[in-house]
Amino acid sequence: MRRNCLISLLIFVLAPVCWGQPPRSYPVLGRIVREDPRLDALLPADARIEVLAMGFEWSEGPVWDRKGGFLLFSDIPRNSIYKWTHERGIELFLKPSGYTGAAEYGREPGSNGLVIDAQGRLILMEHGDRRVARMDPDGGKVTLADRYLGKRLNSPNDGTLKSNGDLYFTDPAYGLPKQWNDPRRELDFCGVYRWSNGSLTLLTAELSRPNGIGFSPDEKILYVANSDAKRAIWMAYPVKDDGTLGAGRVFADVTAMVSRELPGLPDGLKVDAHGNLWATGPGGVHIYAPGGKRLGRIDTGEATANVAWGDDGSTLYITADMYLCRVKTKTRGAGW
C-alpha cells in the first residue's frame, strides 16, 4: 500500500488545482463493528468510512475550524499541516509545522495534535521544536510552553482546552529522534500538564506513554490514552475544583487486542455530547459508553491516529495512517 503513496499524494493534493472540485462521491474502506445495540443511536445503519484523501506519511491531529469551515491536520513526517475543505479538497496550510531547525531531525519532526482556542487561534503540539506553540492572527507563532522546571519538554503530543481556556496536554517522547533513549532528553518521565495563564503544572507522571486527551462534557473527568503495547489503556481522572487531577482509574484496557491483525494503539480521542468516548486504538476507533462499555468500533483496517468532530458537529473526521477519512454520525461532539 505504501508503494503508491507518492502517486496518491500527487493525485489528491493537486486535484483541487488541476480539476477544481473534489469528487462527488468518495471511496470507502473498512467496516463498522457493532457490539451493543446502543451503537445504533450513534451511527446510522448505512454508516460508511469515506476516504477524503490519501498518500500521507502519517496523518494526525485533526481539528475543525468552525469560523472558517475547514479541517486542519498534521502530517508529522512531512513537517506539514494540510487543510481540507468541501469545495477544494486538500491544500498545504503550513510548512514547517513543528520543526524549524536546519539539521535533519528524526522521523517525526512536525506538529502533532492541533487545537483551536475560543479566539480562533491555532495551538500546535510541536515535536521537533519540543514545545506548545500558538499561531496568532498575523501568522506569527509564540511559545506557550517548552520547559518544565527549567528542563526541555520531550515532544508535546496532543492537547485539549478546558472551557476556562486552560490547556491540558501530554508529553511522551515519540517526537525525539531516538525517542525514549535520545541523549537530548532532559526529563526522565512523560507527563500530563496543564498550561494556565503562562504557568505550567505537572498533573501526573504515572503513564509510560500518555497520548490522546479530552474532557467529559461536564469537564469533571479527563480521559488520557496510554499508547503502550504492554499497557494499552485509557485512564479517567477526576478533575478537582482547582484544575488539578485526583487519583485516576483505568477506564478501559485493550492490551489483549494489540496485534498485527488489529493495528494501532490507544492514541487520539474525542468525547460526544452524551459523554461517549470515541478513542483510536487497536482496530480503529473504539466507541465507549460513559460507564466504560464498548459499543463497537469504526474499523479502518489501518493504524488509526486521531479523530475530530466537524461540520455541524456530527461528522467524525479520522486520520488513519496514510488516509484522511470521515464518518457521518447521529450524535454531536461535546460543546457543539
Secondary structure, 3 states (H helix, E strand, C coil): CHHHHHHHHHHHHHHHHHCCCCCCCCCECCEEEECCHHHHHCCCCCCCCEEEEECCCCEEEEEEECCCCEEEEEECCCCEEEEEECCCEEEEEECCCCCCCCCCCCCCCCEEEEEECCCCCEEEEECCCCEEEEECCCCCEEEEECEECCEECCCCCCEEECCCCCEEEEECCCCCCCHHHCCCCCCCCCEEEEEECCEEEEEECCCCCEEEEEECCCCCEEEEEEEECCEEEEEEEEECCCCCECCCEEEEECHHHCCCCCCCCCCCEEEECCCCEEEEECCEEEEECCCCCEEEEEECCCCEEEEEEECCCCEEEEEECCEEEEEECCCCECCC
